Amino acid sequence: MKVAVVGATGMVGQVMLKVLAERNFPITELIPVASERSVGKKVLYKEKEYTIHSMDDAIAARPDIAIFSAGGDTSKEFAPKFAEVGTTVIDNSSAWRMDPTKKLIVPEINATSLTKEDKIIANPNCSTIQMVLAMSPLHRDYGIKRLVISTYQSITGTGVKAVQQLENEYADEKGEMAYPYPIHRNAIPACDVFDDNGYTKEELKLVNETQKILNDRSIAVTATAVRIPVVGGHSESVNVELRAPFEEKDIRKVLNETSGVTVQDNPDTNTYPMPIYAEGKDDVFVGRIRRDYSQENTLNMWIVSDNLRKGAATNAVQIGEYLVANGLV
């Protein structure tokens, strides 16, 4: 099993290597890939050094799987070239997510739709993955009519440059800025660039990807995405209007029974999800589950997950695991 990790030196790429090692993915040959300036350098995988390859060399090696985390432009240019030599690409960028010919996969929800013909598979956006994992069983059992989402997103979603900005601001030092404003002691209501309609691309991803993954364009979704000075994971306040009546105890039961979801919800003991506890874990944590008394068949919940793991690396590796387990590669 030859596996290429494209973008191996980046923040998500490094977590990809870590997750592949932790889960003992069946790799017989690892091919780390990065930009031309990194070719020839080394990365660590299972305490062994591997030399970084160029994109052309990696394509020539014809890996079975290539996991991409190198940006949309890189994916658009090179993912089809890998696919042409028979490699199955799992892409973490936004390049292919809304392509009607490509599957958008959260394994616990829709991996069964994958076939051997799917040579480019899209990994959803981090904020979408954690939310739909909690929403999928509710949609199955009650039908979701509308979602109102407010996100509180980790700076790690922006990358190393943002982490460095926050550390510089903590230390009261000047340095390169990832954001147009300070992030320390601040909240920036602008994740990604603005679309002509006044929403950011991050907010529109939550709308469009949710409908595609849950396979229901009738679900009304609106979102506000906010960047906060946190490193452990993304948090989301989600208001869910269901089509059918519900009891809170039944909502908790169905979430407790959902693979990949951990319910942390006990106000008496101040038990609720927080990024400080989600960091480094693969589950999606759900709490503050309560009825919205202002509207019929509606509830509120708080959803937290490590955006670099389940929101990116772990989900991609789980897709790979499904492909291997079902003989699709």
N, C-alpha and C positions, 0 to 999 in steps of 0.2 A: 504494500500500500504506500505509494508515493504521495506525499502531501506537501503542497506549496502554501506558504503563508506570505501573502503579498501585503507589504506594509509592516514587516516584522519588527521594525525599529520604533514604530509609533506607539502611542499610549495604549490604544486598543490592541494593536499587534502583539505587544508584550503580554497583555492579559490573555490573548489567544493562545500563545505558547504555554503560558502557565496553566490554563484550563485544559488544553490538550494533554499536558503532562499529568495533571491531577486526575483526569478521567481515564488515563491509560488508553488514549485513542490508539488504534492498531497501526502505528506508523512504522514502516520498515525503512523509509528514506524521507528525511525532512529536507525541504528546499525553502529556506528563508529568502525572501525577495524584498528589496527596498530600492530607493532611488539610486541613480547612477553614482552620486557622491558617497553612498554607503557600501557600494559593491566592493567585496574583498574584506570588509570588516567582519567581526564575529558577533554572534548572538548565542546566548546560553539556552539550552533545552535539556532538561533532566541532567543538569550539572555537566553537560558536554558542550563544547564549542562547535558551532556550525558556521561556515563561511556564507556570507550573504551573496546571492546570485543576482545577475541582471535579469530583467524581464524576458529578454530573448532567450537566454540560457535556460530559464525555467520553462518556457514554452517548449523548447527543444527537448527537454527531459520528459515531456508528456506525463505530468502527474495525474494520478487518478482523481484527486480533489485539489482545488485551489481555493483557499479562503482569503477573500479580499477585504482589506481595510485600509484603502489608500486613496480615498476620495472619488467623487463621481466621474471626473474627467478621465482619470486613470482607468476606472472600470469600463467606461464606454469605449475606450480605445483598445484595452487589452483583454477584457473578459471574452469577447467573441473570438479572439485569436486562440485563447486557451480552449474554448469550446470546439473550435475547428479541429483541434488535434485529439479530441475525445475526452478532455478534462471536464469534470463537473465543477462549475464555479458556484461558490456560495458567497454572495456579495453583500457587504455591510454598508455600502453607500446608498444614496437615494436614486442612483442612476436608473435602476430597473424596476423599482417598486411599483410604479403605476403603469408600467408597460403591460397591456392586456395579454400579451403572449407569455408573460413570466409569472411564476407562482410567488406569492408573498407569504412566507411560512413562519408560523409559531408552532413548533412540533406538537405540543400538547393539544393544539386546536385543529390543524389542517394538514399535517404531514402526510396523511393517507392519500392526499391528492397527487403526490409526487410519482413520477414515472422515470424510466431510464431515458426518455426523450428530453427531460428537463435538464438542459446543460448549463443554464444560468438561473440560479435560484436567488431570490431577493430576501435579505434579512431585514425585517422592519426597523423603523426608527425606535430608539431606546424608550422614549416616553410612551410610544404606542404599545410596545411589547408588554410592559408591565400592566398597563391598563386592560388590554384585551384578554390577558390571561385570567383576570378577575371577572371581566364582563362576559366571557364566553358561556360559562354555565348559567348565568342569569338570563342571557339571551335565549339559550336552549330551553330553559324551564318556564320563563315568564314573557319573553319577548321584550326587547329594549326599544322604546319609542324615541327617547331623546337623552343625550348626554351633554352636561355642561361641565367643562373641565378647566381647572386652574392648576398650572404646574409650578413647582418650586425646584428648579433644576440645578444640579451640581455643575460647577465650573469644569469638571473633568470632561463633560460633554463637549466643551470647546477644544480641549487638548492641553498639551504641555505648556504652551504659551500663557494660557489663562491661569494655570496653577502657579506659574512663575510670577505672574502679575500679582496674585493674591499674596504670595510669600514676600514679594518686594514691599507691598503695602503694609503687611504686618510689621516688617522690619523698618518701615519708614525710609525705604530706599527707592531711588528712581530706576526705571527700567522700561523695557518694551511693553506696550499695552495691547492686550488681546481685545479689550473692550474700549468704547469711546469714553467711558467714565470709570472712576474707581469702583471696584467690586467689594472691597473690604467695607463693612458696615453699610452696605447698600443692597438694593434690589433693582435689577434692570429689566423692565418689562419688554424686552426685545431679544428673543432667542432666534437667531438667523436673520435673514434680510426680509424687508417688507415687500409684500406683493401690492399690486395696484389697488386691491380691495381694502387695504389697511391692516390685513392680517399678516403675520410673519409666516415664512415657509414652515417653521416648526409647528405652528398652530394648524396650518392646512394639512400637514402630514397626519396629525391626529384625526382630522376629519376624514380624509380620503383613505388612509391605510386601515382605519377601523372598519369602515364600510366594506373594504375589499377582503380583509381577513375574516370578518364575520359573515361575509357573503350576503350582505343585505344593504342595498343602497337607500332603503327607506329610513334607516336610522338617522335621525337628526343629531348632528354633533356641532358644538361650538366650543372654542378653546381660547384661553389666554395663557401664554407661556412666559415664565419669569425666571431669570437667572439670579441665583443667590450665592453668597460666599460659603458654600458647603462642598466637601469633597467626597462624601460617602455614598451618594446616590441621589436619584430624583424622587421627589415627593409630589403627590397629586391629590387635590381635592376634587372628588367626582360626584356630581349630582345625577342620579340615574332615575329616569322616568320609565317605569315598566308598563307593559300593556295589560298585565293581569294583576289582581290583588296578591299580596304577599304577607307573611308573618316574618318578623325579624329573626326569630329562632330558625326558620326554614332557610333564610338567606345565609345565616351563619353556618348552618349544617351543610349546605351545598358548597360553600366556599371551603369549609374544612375538608371536604371530600375531593377537592380539586387538586390534581397533581401539580406541584410547583407553587402552590399557594399556602402560606401560613397565616392563620388568623391570630392577631394580637389585639384583643379588644376587651379590656376590663378596666373601666374608669375607676373602680374602687381601689385598684392597686396601681393606678397611673400606668397601665399597660396599653401601649399603642405603638405603631410602627414609627421608627425614626431612622434617618440615614446613618447616624453614628453606629447603629446596631446592624443595619443592612449591609454595610461595607464588607466586601470579601465573601458574601454569601450569594447563593444562586436563586433562592426563593424570592417570590413576590409576597410582601407582607401587607396585610389588609386589617384595618381597624377603624375606630370611630364610626361603626356601622349604626345608623340611626334613621328612623323614619323622618321624612320631610313633611311636617304637618301643614305646610302651606299649599301642598298640591297632592292630589289623589295618586296613589300607586307610585310614590316617589321616595327614594332614600338617598342619604349621603354616606360617603365612605372616604377613607384616607388610605392611599396606596403608595408604598415605598419599595424601591428596589435599587440594587447597585447597577447603575447604568452601564458600567464597563463590563459587567458579567452577564446577567440575564438580558440586560438591555443591548448587548452587543456580542461579546465573545462566547458566552455560554450558549446562547440561542443558536449561534452559527455552528458551534461544535455539536450541539444536539441534532441539528439538521444532518450533519455529517454522520453521526452515529446512526440515525434512522436510515440513511442511504446504504451504509455498510450492512446493517442488520437485516435489511430487506433485499439485499443483492442488487441494488440499483446502481452501484459502481463496481 
